[in-house]
Structures are given as C-alpha cells and as structure tokens.
C-alpha cells in the first residue's frame, strides 16, 4: 500500500497540474495546443485493471472500458487527439469499437469529452450524461460558467440523460451515476460492482474535485457552487470504494500502479480504498481552505483609494 506522505505529495502535484492546464489553454482550438496538454496525451499501453474493467486512455486523461457479452461501456473520451489512441487501445485488447453501446461522461471539459464526437461516429454508441452538462456538451464547451469560450470541443448530442442515483444496465453489468456538481454543473461520479473470479469489488470513477480559481464567497462563480461542492463531498464520503479510479491518471497513481501490476504484486494495486479516502479528505480540505481564504480576503480592510 502506498504510504500517506507519498500519496499526499502525488495529490498535491496532481492538483497543481490540473489547475495549470486550465489556466494556460488557449481559446481558439479543439484539443491540445500546449506542451502540457500534449504530455497528458502520451500513449499508455492498454491493460486489464481487474475483471471486465480495462484502461484504454492516455497518460493523464483517463478512459475506462467495461465489457459485457452484449457490448461495452466507455467512460470518457479524452482530448480530440485521444480518440484514435482509445480506438487503437480497444483493438489491441481484442475488442471492437463498434461494440461500444454507451459513452459515459465524467464532466464536460475538453480534455475528457473532446474525443466523443469521433468515438460516437465510429461506434454508434449512445452518449449518456447528467442533465446539467447537456447544454454545455451541445455547445461544444462555449459559454462555460468559468472558462467562457476558452475550452471548446466538437459539440455532441446527448442521447440519454441519466438522473442522480440512476442505473444504466447492459449484459448483466450496471453502473450508477451520482451527480457530484461543482467542477462542472453536471460533474458525475460513476460506480460499478466489478466481479473478478469469486470476488466482487466496488469500483468508483471519482469525479474531478479541483476548485481551480472558482469563487465561493461573495459573488460565486455560479450561484450555489459552494453548496454544490459541499453536497458532492457528502456524497463521496458515503460511497463504498475498493477500486479507486479518476478522470486524471495522476489522481489515482495510474502509471505507478500499472507498473506494480505488471510486476505481479500479490494484491492488485488498483484495490486502493485508502487512496480513495485520502482523495476525498485531501480535496475536501483544499476546498475548505479556499473558502476560508476567500472569507478572509473579503473581510480584510481595503486600502483607501485616492
């Protein structure tokens, strides 16, 4: 098991990287336009995480394939440029893109949904999202409450709107969507029970919980954003989790755990309930710290103007 100090530093690095990428991304392109984005999209050889759950994404922008006898679920499509990688990764594992039946979304930012238009075209799968992100997806990211028109992507039509706590089922496998808003209004946690041999595990694709430069005190970035974050953290604390996953590889130590899996460690390193608990605790603390800092800034006396 990874030590707490190492996990803490990894979480801090992940938060810093995620904040930076959104601050430096330009407005006029689909996909990657800066060195960091390109680094996030470096290839990762696809592999089985556990049971019928596979990793098919890039170094930092995650994509997960869950297979069933009647077709597949794919969670997130990465950047525009990630889609061809995902397609190759699925084929490398011996599966067919045309057998994807549902394209599920963590949240409507360009590094997670940029590839959906191509993946939809190649697979014919239904795009599934929670209601608050539907309009943003149809606008291709234009008019985001925080980024405006900066982080655009090819627009996509949502075929199926899924409600908070609702299940989606295929071939004996079900996934549950939990609306965990804040990072986007439709930010979604996906949970599934994954069987491996005689054991069944609770897998959670945790939501993005970074706060960027959002305003929570005074004039909020959107009305109710602070309350949304509070509600989301309350939900995350209640979810059982054995297999901890996330939209960004650094958040759940993707590369390190993959290397450990290849070395044949006795316990699958992706079985990491403590890592999930640390993630919830650490991101919750960062949120509360930001609230306190903004309250202090709001109450501090302003210098006189002349």
C-alpha positions as MATLAB code, in Angstrom:
seq = 'XXXXXXXXXXXXXXXXXXXXXXXXXXXXXXXXXXXXXXXXXXXXXXXXXXXXXXXXXXXXXXXXXXXXXXXXXXXXXXXXXXXXXXXXXXXXXXXXXXXXXXXXXXXXXXXXXXXXXXXXXXXXXXXXXXXXXXXXXXXXXXXXXXXXXXXXXXXXXXXXXXXXXXXXXXXXXXXXXXXXXXXXXXXXXXXXXXXXXXXXXXXXXXXXXXXXXXXXXXXXXXXXXXXXXXXXXXXXXXXXXXXXXXXXXXXXXXXXXXXXXXXXXXXXXXXXXXXXXXXXXXXXXXXXXXXXXXXXXXXXXXXXXX';
ca = [
       0.000    0.000    0.000;
       1.290    3.467   -0.851;
       2.377    5.482    2.190;
       0.299    8.510    3.139;
       3.133   11.013    2.639;
       3.787    9.815   -0.902;
       0.089    9.865   -1.710;
      -0.209   13.379   -0.269;
       2.571   14.718   -2.482;
       1.120   12.976   -5.538;
      -2.277   14.525   -4.847;
      -0.739   17.977   -4.467;
       1.169   17.616   -7.749;
      -1.976   16.434   -9.500;
      -3.966   19.429   -8.264;
      -1.258   21.852   -9.384;
      -1.041   20.275  -12.831;
      -4.792   20.294  -13.324;
      -5.088   23.941  -12.308;
      -2.218   24.965  -14.597;
      -3.562   23.205  -17.657;
      -6.845   25.085  -17.482;
      -5.137   28.435  -16.967;
      -2.793   28.168  -19.970;
      -5.117   26.625  -22.548;
      -5.967   28.984  -25.418;
      -9.436   29.678  -26.737;
      -9.213   29.095  -30.434;
      -8.613   25.380  -30.907;
     -10.078   21.976  -30.341;
      -7.813   19.713  -28.333;
      -4.178   20.193  -27.408;
      -2.324   23.412  -28.107;
       0.298   23.484  -25.372;
       3.144   21.286  -24.209;
       1.450   20.161  -21.011;
      -1.698   19.017  -22.825;
       0.436   17.023  -25.241;
       2.261   15.452  -22.307;
      -1.077   14.465  -20.811;
      -1.962   12.679  -24.039;
       1.103   10.426  -24.276;
       0.184    6.817  -25.055;
      -0.248    4.162  -22.402;
      -0.390    0.504  -23.384;
      -3.931   -0.669  -22.587;
      -4.368   -3.234  -19.847;
      -6.910   -5.046  -17.723;
      -7.356   -3.371  -14.354;
      -9.472   -6.152  -12.866;
     -12.309   -8.399  -14.031;
     -14.066   -6.856  -17.028;
     -12.630   -3.385  -16.362;
      -9.846   -2.074  -18.625;
      -7.749    1.056  -19.021;
      -7.755    2.401  -22.594;
      -6.860    6.070  -22.064;
      -3.675    8.159  -22.239;
      -1.065    9.050  -19.622;
      -3.133   11.654  -17.811;
      -6.577   11.793  -19.446;
      -8.327    8.601  -18.435;
     -10.689    6.369  -20.354;
     -12.149    3.143  -18.981;
     -13.718    0.241  -20.860;
     -16.168   -2.109  -19.132;
     -17.059   -5.138  -21.215;
     -20.131   -7.355  -21.224;
     -21.365  -10.133  -23.561;
     -23.845   -7.642  -25.046;
     -21.452   -4.750  -25.633;
     -19.334   -2.231  -23.782;
     -19.402    0.907  -21.674;
     -16.706    3.521  -22.304;
     -16.157    6.235  -19.691;
     -14.667    9.480  -21.115;
     -13.139   10.238  -24.498;
     -10.110   12.396  -23.704;
      -8.945   15.179  -25.999;
      -9.896   15.261  -29.672;
      -6.488   13.691  -30.326;
      -7.041   10.950  -27.735;
      -9.875    9.289  -29.667;
      -7.590    7.460  -32.155;
      -5.488    6.199  -29.244;
      -8.574    4.906  -27.470;
      -9.685    3.157  -30.646;
      -6.271    1.514  -31.071;
      -6.150    0.535  -27.424;
      -9.537   -1.140  -27.611;
      -8.453   -3.061  -30.716;
      -5.155   -4.049  -29.068;
      -7.114   -5.667  -26.257;
      -9.036   -7.703  -28.824;
     -12.290   -5.741  -28.597;
     -14.231   -3.804  -31.237;
     -15.052   -0.116  -31.088;
     -18.304   -0.947  -32.874;
     -19.354   -2.952  -29.807;
     -19.367    0.125  -27.559;
     -23.006    0.738  -26.680;
     -22.713    3.596  -24.176;
     -20.310    6.543  -23.987;
     -20.415    7.829  -20.424;
     -19.111   11.213  -19.312;
     -17.375   12.327  -16.120;
     -17.691   16.054  -16.894;
     -17.926   18.369  -19.877;
     -14.392   19.736  -20.185;
     -12.439   19.445  -23.406;
      -9.794   17.058  -22.058;
     -12.482   14.472  -21.242;
     -15.101   14.906  -23.970;
     -13.053   16.194  -26.922;
     -12.879   12.716  -28.461;
     -16.566   11.861  -28.051;
     -17.680   13.085  -31.472;
     -15.278   10.721  -33.240;
     -15.965    7.843  -30.864;
     -19.692    8.330  -31.386;
     -19.227    8.328  -35.156;
     -17.070    5.173  -35.079;
     -19.203    3.211  -32.630;
     -22.771    4.475  -32.989;
     -22.973    4.329  -29.181;
     -25.382    6.394  -27.108;
     -23.842    9.351  -25.288;
     -25.014    9.446  -21.661;
     -24.668   12.431  -19.314;
     -26.394   14.105  -16.398;
     -28.769   16.949  -17.242;
     -26.717   19.955  -16.056;
     -23.915   19.263  -18.591;
     -26.180   18.541  -21.575;
     -26.319   22.111  -22.883;
     -22.577   22.623  -22.464;
     -21.922   19.438  -24.448;
     -24.274   20.563  -27.216;
     -22.494   23.954  -27.347;
     -19.088   22.321  -27.611;
     -17.913   23.985  -24.415;
     -18.911   27.509  -25.440;
     -20.399   29.599  -22.635;
     -18.854   27.657  -19.769;
     -19.647   29.399  -16.458;
     -15.946   29.886  -15.724;
     -13.968   29.395  -18.942;
     -16.365   31.151  -21.283;
     -15.340   30.148  -24.819;
     -11.772   29.108  -23.969;
     -12.015   25.311  -23.732;
     -14.033   24.307  -26.755;
     -14.508   20.882  -28.311;
     -16.588   19.314  -31.104;
     -20.211   19.545  -29.910;
     -22.087   16.338  -29.226;
     -25.733   15.438  -28.738;
     -26.599   13.600  -25.526;
     -28.769   10.618  -26.403;
     -29.696    9.667  -22.858;
     -29.935   11.894  -19.803;
     -29.264    9.987  -16.608;
     -30.548   11.140  -13.228;
     -28.682   11.259   -9.956;
     -28.594    7.744   -8.491;
     -29.937    6.137  -11.670;
     -28.553    2.859  -13.030;
     -27.616    2.091  -16.596;
     -27.504   -1.626  -17.427;
     -26.077   -3.809  -20.181;
     -25.291   -7.508  -20.355;
     -25.661   -8.096  -16.634;
     -23.432   -5.167  -15.722;
     -24.803   -1.994  -14.167;
     -23.276    1.399  -13.447;
     -24.729    4.062  -11.172;
     -24.409    7.786  -11.844;
     -24.011   10.115   -8.876;
     -24.371   13.806   -9.615;
     -21.448   15.483   -7.833;
     -21.553   19.058   -9.161;
     -19.076   21.854   -8.684;
     -16.160   21.360  -11.057;
     -18.862   21.427  -13.710;
     -22.574   21.642  -13.038;
     -23.021   18.078  -14.279;
     -19.852   16.608  -12.774;
     -20.577   12.890  -12.355;
     -19.226   10.004  -10.303;
     -19.630    6.542  -11.821;
     -19.822    3.479   -9.568;
     -19.982   -0.194  -10.517;
     -19.626   -3.608   -8.953;
     -16.873   -5.474  -10.793;
     -16.538   -9.239  -10.430;
     -13.158  -10.957  -10.592;
     -13.293  -14.667  -10.005;
     -15.280  -15.286   -6.844;
     -14.849  -11.738   -5.533;
     -16.842   -8.613   -6.289;
     -15.395   -5.139   -5.843;
     -16.874   -1.659   -5.654;
     -15.222    0.406   -8.388;
     -15.572    4.183   -8.341;
     -14.542    6.579  -11.086;
     -14.285    9.554   -8.754;
     -15.250   12.987  -10.060;
     -12.950   15.908  -10.688;
     -12.993   17.915   -7.446;
     -10.333   20.572   -8.043;
     -11.580   24.095   -7.368;
      -9.370   25.984   -9.864;
      -9.834   29.713   -9.229;
     -13.550   29.390   -8.568;
     -15.149   31.943   -6.272;
     -17.158   30.506   -3.377;
     -17.580   33.553   -1.134;
     -19.320   36.764   -2.141;
     -20.135   36.644   -5.838;
     -19.911   32.925   -6.585;
     -18.601   31.570   -9.883;
     -22.155   30.362  -10.352;
     -24.997   30.713   -7.832;
     -24.844   27.804   -5.413;
     -21.405   26.458   -6.380;
     -20.192   26.315   -2.781;
     -23.285   24.374   -1.709;
     -22.809   22.051   -4.696;
     -19.268   21.220   -3.609;
     -20.457   20.596   -0.046;
     -23.159   18.232   -1.299;
     -20.709   16.422   -3.571;
     -18.199   15.807   -0.794;
     -21.004   14.495    1.414;
     -21.960   12.017   -1.324;
     -18.380   10.882   -1.914;
     -17.918   10.135    1.783;
     -20.811    7.645    1.671;
     -19.704    5.625   -1.363;
     -18.059    2.246   -0.797;
     -14.868    2.016   -2.857;
     -12.371   -0.789   -3.419;
     -11.133    0.142   -6.905;
     -10.219    3.845   -6.940;
     -10.167    5.487  -10.397;
     -10.447    9.077  -11.628;
     -10.582   11.194  -14.808;
      -6.884   12.117  -14.421;
      -4.216    9.441  -14.119;
      -2.095   11.293  -11.572;
      -5.021   11.451   -9.144;
      -5.119    7.663   -8.714;
      -1.403    6.975   -9.428;
      -2.130    5.288  -12.762;
       1.425    4.780  -14.011;
       2.830    3.642  -10.672;
       0.000    1.185  -10.098;
       0.261   -0.135  -13.650;
       3.964   -0.837  -13.129;
       3.212   -2.601   -9.864;
       0.501   -4.653  -11.579;
       2.995   -5.697  -14.265;
       5.446   -6.801  -11.577;
       2.776   -9.199  -10.343;
       2.285   -7.887   -6.827;
       0.286  -10.246   -4.644;
      -2.567   -7.767   -4.251;
      -3.809   -5.812   -7.229;
      -2.557   -2.241   -6.580;
      -5.745   -0.773   -8.031;
      -7.550   -2.157   -4.985;
      -6.980    1.026   -3.015;
      -9.800    2.002   -0.642;
      -7.385    4.069    1.452;
      -6.344    6.025   -1.624;
      -9.974    6.896   -2.275;
     -10.460    8.051    1.316;
      -7.329   10.216    1.094;
      -8.563   11.709   -2.177;
     -11.882   12.724   -0.611;
     -10.199   14.073    2.533;
      -7.474   15.999    0.709;
      -9.691   17.587   -1.931;
     -12.244   18.410    0.768;
      -9.567   20.173    2.801;
      -8.375   22.142   -0.235;
     -11.958   23.268   -0.783;
     -12.411   24.322    2.849;
      -9.051   26.106    2.836;
     -10.109   28.069   -0.224;
     -13.402   29.012    1.453;
     -11.533   30.305    4.499;
      -9.017   32.214    2.386;
     -11.797   33.876    0.402;
     -13.679   34.805    3.573;
     -10.526   36.348    4.991;
      -9.863   38.269    1.793;
     -13.450   39.528    1.673;
     -13.336   40.755    5.274;
      -9.879   42.351    5.071;
      -9.957   46.153    5.054;
      -9.235   47.589    1.631;
      -6.602   50.332    1.269;
      -8.023   53.790    0.645;
      -8.213   54.987   -2.928;
      -7.096   58.471   -3.885;
];
